[in-house]
Amino acid sequence: MDQLLVPVGMTVVVLCVISVLLCVVSMLFSWSVKRPQPKEYTLDQRWDRAPELLSATEIDPMTLARHTSPGDTEGGSASGKW
C-alpha cells in the first residue's frame, strides 16, 4: 500500500495541475471575446412577444404519497389580459 501512495498521488497532482493550467489558458483566450449585449427593454416600448404562462399542475408529483390531495400543494393557474 505504501508503495502505491507516491505514484498515485503524484499522478493525481499532475492531472490537477494540468487541468488548472488548461482552465487558465482557456480563460485568457476568451477574455477579449465580444459577446452581443441583449437589447434592454423599457416600459415605453411595445411588448411584441407572446405571454409565457407556466402551470405547476401539469407536472407529475415528485415526492412520496402525502396526507393532502395533490391539488392542495402543487400550484395553481395564471390568467390575465395581455
C-alpha positions in Angstrom: 0.0 0.0 0.0 2.8 2.4 0.8 4.4 1.8 -2.5 1.4 3.0 -4.4 0.9 6.2 -2.4 3.6 8.2 -4.2 2.8 7.1 -7.8 -0.9 7.5 -7.5 -0.6 10.8 -5.5 1.8 12.3 -8.0 -0.4 11.3 -10.9 -3.4 12.9 -9.3 -1.5 16.1 -8.5 -0.1 16.3 -12.1 -3.5 15.8 -13.6 -5.0 18.5 -11.3 -2.2 21.0 -12.2 -2.7 20.3 -15.9 -6.4 20.9 -15.7 -6.0 24.1 -13.8 -3.5 25.4 -16.4 -5.8 24.5 -19.2 -8.6 26.4 -17.5 -6.4 29.4 -17.1 -5.3 29.3 -20.7 -8.9 29.0 -21.9 -9.9 32.0 -19.8 -7.1 34.0 -21.2 -8.2 33.3 -24.8 -11.8 34.0 -24.1 -11.2 37.3 -22.2 -11.3 39.5 -25.2 -14.2 37.9 -27.0 -17.0 40.4 -27.5 -20.5 38.9 -27.0 -23.7 40.6 -28.2 -25.4 42.6 -25.5 -29.2 41.8 -25.0 -31.4 44.6 -26.0 -32.7 46.5 -22.9 -36.5 46.6 -22.6 -38.1 49.7 -21.1 -41.8 50.2 -20.3 -42.3 52.8 -23.1 -41.6 50.2 -25.8 -44.2 47.9 -27.2 -44.0 44.3 -26.0 -44.0 42.0 -29.1 -43.5 38.6 -27.5 -46.3 36.2 -26.7 -47.0 35.6 -23.0 -45.3 32.6 -21.4 -47.6 31.0 -18.8 -46.4 28.0 -16.9 -48.5 25.9 -14.6 -47.2 23.6 -11.8 -50.4 21.5 -12.0 -49.2 19.8 -15.3 -46.3 18.0 -13.7 -46.4 14.6 -12.1 -45.8 14.5 -8.3 -42.1 14.2 -7.5 -42.5 13.1 -3.9 -43.9 10.2 -2.0 -47.5 10.0 -1.1 -48.7 12.6 1.4 -51.8 13.2 3.5 -53.2 16.0 1.4 -54.6 15.9 -2.1 -52.2 16.8 -4.9 -54.2 19.9 -5.9 -53.6 21.5 -2.5 -49.9 21.9 -2.7 -48.8 21.8 -6.4 -49.6 25.2 -7.6 -52.5 26.9 -9.4 -53.1 28.7 -12.7 -52.4 32.0 -14.2 -54.8 34.2 -16.2 -54.9 37.8 -17.2 -55.3 40.2 -20.1 -52.1 40.8 -22.1 
